[in-house]
Amino acid sequence: MNISQLETMLTIAKTLSFRKAGEMLNLTQPAVSAQIKSLEDEFKTVLVDRNHPVTLTDRGEVFLEHAERILSIVEELKQKLSDLDDNPQGKIILGTTTSIAIQILPRVLSYFQNQFPLIKTSILSMPSSQVLASVENGSVDIGIGYLTERSPHVETSVLYYDTFELVVSPAHPLASLDRITVGMLKDVPLILLSPDTQGRRFVDRIFREHNLPVPSPALELSSSEEVKRMVELNLGAAFVSKLSISSELKQGTLKMIPVAELNATHPVGVITKSGRYKNSAMRKFLSDLKGMPEDQFIGSE
């Protein structure tokens, strides 16, 4: 049984004629007869009395009632699928780092959920090194993180560029300096992110490039938020995302010290799995996210 056969049955019930039904459906009369015969064979009963005028049998009347309901459901389904273009709905699982989740997503999600309340979002916080892997294995729908790793299994799109900056407590000895070099940090206690983060890998690379020993952390923590709190307590200096310190710089709890060698920018963007079906919620979220100007992400709170 297929939808075309049900539509043919409905048209015969309306016209009481195989010929007229064929004309309305742009089918030949033999084609109409063949469709009805196929239905009767499948259900092992007679649905249409072919005497003149054509009428439905009692079983045909029961069949027609259910056929109308089936066709109505099909039309409702078509309409709902079409409506998703204008009123997207569904669930999105986002994977990102703690600092991005705290600094960026509240602004983005507040706007997005006000516009599209039928779309539900969940956020999984993880080290930057896990974002790509989580997209690849399907545990998250959309990743937002540093685009430093390459993979043929994902697609990426840059949202903005971030930098890593040195921060200290206003009471730290370095706080009085306007600018320093990496070499001046070799004996300074550093509070570092864990080795699986982009920030830590960047710091290690900078020290190696300048022929300096890779620093041993005075403290090693898993998130930028923890690092910032320890720096505020004047337990050491730290390298953190510039984006993550905007509120602390305003409040004066941290001071950023320019470092001559820290001139690299790091692309932050969206990561999705190549070839994966994107539901209407994902398509709309990605469209809006990629359409936002860079200052939406890096502007002050």
C-alpha positions in Angstrom: 0.0 0.0 0.0 1.2 3.5 -0.8 0.0 7.1 -0.5 -0.9 7.2 -4.2 -3.2 4.3 -3.9 -5.0 5.9 -1.0 -5.4 9.1 -2.9 -6.9 7.2 -5.8 -9.3 5.5 -3.5 -10.4 8.8 -2.0 -10.9 10.3 -5.5 -13.0 7.4 -6.7 -15.2 7.8 -3.6 -15.7 11.5 -4.5 -16.3 11.1 -8.3 -17.9 7.6 -8.3 -16.1 7.0 -11.6 -12.8 5.4 -12.6 -12.6 7.7 -15.6 -13.1 10.9 -13.8 -10.8 9.8 -11.0 -8.1 9.2 -13.7 -8.7 12.7 -15.2 -8.3 14.4 -11.8 -5.2 12.4 -10.9 -3.7 12.6 -14.4 -3.8 8.8 -14.6 -5.1 6.5 -17.3 -8.3 4.5 -16.4 -6.3 1.2 -16.5 -3.8 2.7 -14.0 -6.6 3.7 -11.7 -8.1 0.2 -11.9 -4.7 -1.4 -11.3 -4.2 0.6 -8.1 -7.6 -0.3 -6.7 -7.0 -4.0 -7.6 -3.7 -3.9 -5.9 -5.3 -2.6 -2.7 -8.0 -5.3 -2.9 -5.4 -8.0 -3.3 -3.4 -6.7 -0.4 -6.4 -6.6 2.0 -8.1 -9.7 0.4 -11.4 -8.0 0.0 -13.5 -6.1 -2.5 -13.5 -2.3 -1.9 -15.3 -1.0 -5.0 -18.5 -2.2 -6.6 -17.7 -1.7 -10.3 -21.3 -1.7 -11.5 -22.7 1.6 -12.8 -22.7 3.9 -11.0 -19.5 2.9 -9.2 -20.0 2.6 -5.4 -17.9 1.6 -2.4 -18.7 -1.7 -0.7 -19.3 -1.8 3.0 -15.6 -2.8 3.4 -14.7 0.0 1.1 -16.5 2.5 3.3 -14.5 1.3 6.3 -11.3 1.4 4.3 -12.1 5.0 3.1 -12.6 6.2 6.7 -9.1 5.0 7.6 -7.6 6.2 4.3 -8.8 9.7 5.0 -7.3 9.6 8.5 -4.0 8.4 7.1 -3.9 11.0 4.4 -4.8 13.7 7.0 -1.8 12.6 9.1 0.5 12.7 6.1 -0.6 16.2 5.3 -0.1 17.2 9.0 3.4 15.7 8.8 4.2 17.6 5.7 3.0 20.8 7.3 5.1 20.2 10.4 8.2 19.5 8.4 7.6 22.7 6.5 7.0 24.7 9.7 10.4 23.7 11.0 11.9 26.1 8.5 10.1 29.0 10.2 9.8 27.7 13.7 12.8 25.4 14.3 12.7 23.1 17.2 14.7 20.3 18.7 17.7 19.8 21.1 21.3 20.8 20.7 24.2 19.5 22.8 27.1 22.0 22.8 30.6 21.1 23.9 33.0 23.9 24.9 35.6 25.0 27.4 34.7 26.5 30.8 35.8 30.0 29.9 33.9 30.0 26.7 30.8 28.6 28.4 31.0 31.4 31.0 32.0 34.3 28.9 30.4 33.8 25.5 27.5 31.5 25.7 25.3 33.4 28.1 25.0 36.3 25.7 24.5 34.0 22.7 22.0 31.6 24.3 20.0 34.4 25.9 19.4 35.9 22.5 18.9 32.6 20.8 16.4 31.1 23.3 14.3 34.3 23.4 13.9 34.0 19.6 13.5 30.2 19.4 12.0 28.9 22.7 11.3 25.5 21.2 15.0 24.8 20.8 16.5 23.3 23.9 20.3 23.5 24.5 22.6 21.6 26.8 26.2 22.6 27.5 29.0 20.1 28.3 32.1 21.8 29.6 35.4 20.1 28.8 39.1 20.8 28.1 39.8 22.3 24.7 41.6 19.2 23.6 38.4 17.2 24.0 36.0 19.4 22.1 37.2 18.1 18.7 37.1 14.5 19.8 33.6 14.9 21.3 32.3 16.2 17.9 34.0 13.4 16.1 32.4 10.7 18.3 29.0 12.3 18.3 28.7 13.0 22.0 28.1 16.6 21.2 26.3 18.2 18.2 28.3 21.4 18.0 31.7 22.2 19.4 33.0 25.7 20.1 36.7 25.9 20.8 40.2 26.7 19.6 40.7 25.7 16.0 44.3 24.5 16.3 43.8 20.8 15.4 42.9 19.5 12.0 40.7 16.5 11.2 39.1 15.3 7.9 36.1 14.3 9.9 34.9 17.8 11.0 34.0 21.1 9.5 35.1 24.4 11.1 34.2 28.0 10.9 36.1 30.9 12.7 34.0 33.1 15.0 36.7 35.4 16.4 40.4 35.5 17.4 41.6 35.3 20.9 45.0 35.9 22.6 46.6 34.7 25.8 47.8 37.3 28.2 49.8 37.4 31.4 47.8 38.5 34.4 48.9 39.2 38.0 47.4 40.5 41.2 47.7 44.3 41.6 49.9 43.4 44.7 52.3 41.2 42.6 55.9 42.6 42.1 55.3 42.6 38.3 52.2 44.8 38.6 54.2 48.0 38.5 55.8 47.2 35.1 54.4 48.4 31.8 55.8 45.6 29.7 58.0 42.5 30.2 59.7 39.7 28.2 59.2 35.9 28.6 62.8 35.7 29.9 61.8 37.7 32.9 59.4 35.0 34.0 61.8 32.2 34.4 61.9 32.6 38.2 58.4 33.8 38.7 55.9 31.3 40.2 53.3 30.5 37.5 49.8 29.2 37.9 49.2 27.1 34.8 46.4 25.3 33.2 46.5 21.5 32.8 48.6 20.1 29.9 45.5 19.1 27.9 44.4 22.7 27.4 45.2 25.0 24.5 46.5 27.7 26.9 49.1 25.4 28.5 50.3 24.1 25.2 50.8 27.6 24.0 52.8 28.7 27.1 55.0 25.6 26.8 55.7 26.3 23.2 56.5 30.0 23.8 59.1 29.1 26.4 60.7 26.4 24.1 60.8 28.8 21.2 62.9 31.2 23.3 65.2 28.5 24.6 63.9 28.7 28.1 63.1 25.8 30.4 59.4 24.9 30.2 58.0 26.2 33.4 57.0 23.9 36.3 53.8 25.2 37.7 53.5 26.5 41.2 49.9 25.4 40.8 48.2 23.4 38.0 44.5 23.8 37.6 41.9 22.5 35.1 40.0 25.7 34.3 40.7 29.4 33.7 38.2 30.4 36.4 40.2 28.5 39.0 43.4 30.0 37.7 42.0 33.5 37.9 40.9 33.1 41.5 44.4 31.9 42.5 46.0 34.8 40.8 43.7 37.2 42.6 45.0 35.7 45.8 48.5 36.6 44.6 49.7 33.0 44.6 51.4 33.5 41.2 51.2 34.9 37.7 49.2 33.2 34.9 48.6 33.1 31.2 44.9 33.2 30.4 42.5 34.0 27.5 42.1 37.7 27.1 38.4 37.2 26.6 38.0 35.6 30.0 39.4 38.5 32.0 37.3 41.4 30.9 35.3 41.7 34.1 38.3 41.2 36.4 40.2 43.9 34.6 37.3 46.3 35.0 37.0 45.5 38.7 40.7 45.9 39.2 41.2 42.4 40.8 43.6 41.4 38.0 46.2 43.4 36.1 47.3 42.5 32.5 51.0 42.9 31.8 51.9 43.0 28.1 54.6 40.4 27.1 56.6 41.2 24.1 56.5 37.6 22.7 52.8 37.0 23.1 51.7 38.4 19.8 50.0 35.3 18.4 46.3 35.1 17.8 44.3 31.9 18.1 41.1 31.3 16.1 38.1 30.2 18.1 35.2 28.8 16.2 32.5 26.2 15.5 33.2 22.5 15.0 30.7 20.1 13.4 31.0 16.6 12.2 31.4 16.3 8.4 28.4 14.7 6.7 26.3 14.5 9.8 22.6 15.4 9.4 21.8 18.8 11.0 18.3 19.1 12.3 16.4 22.4 12.0 17.6 23.5 15.5 21.3 23.0 14.6 20.9 24.7 11.3 19.3 27.8 12.8 21.8 27.9 15.7 24.8 27.6 13.4 23.4 30.2 11.0 22.8 32.7 13.7 26.1 32.0 15.4 28.2 32.4 12.2 26.2 35.6 11.4 27.2 37.4 14.6 29.8 40.1 14.3 33.1 39.4 16.1 32.6 42.2 18.6 29.6 40.2 19.9 32.1 37.7 21.3 35.0 39.9 22.3 33.2 43.0 23.3 33.1 44.0 26.9 30.3 42.7 29.1 
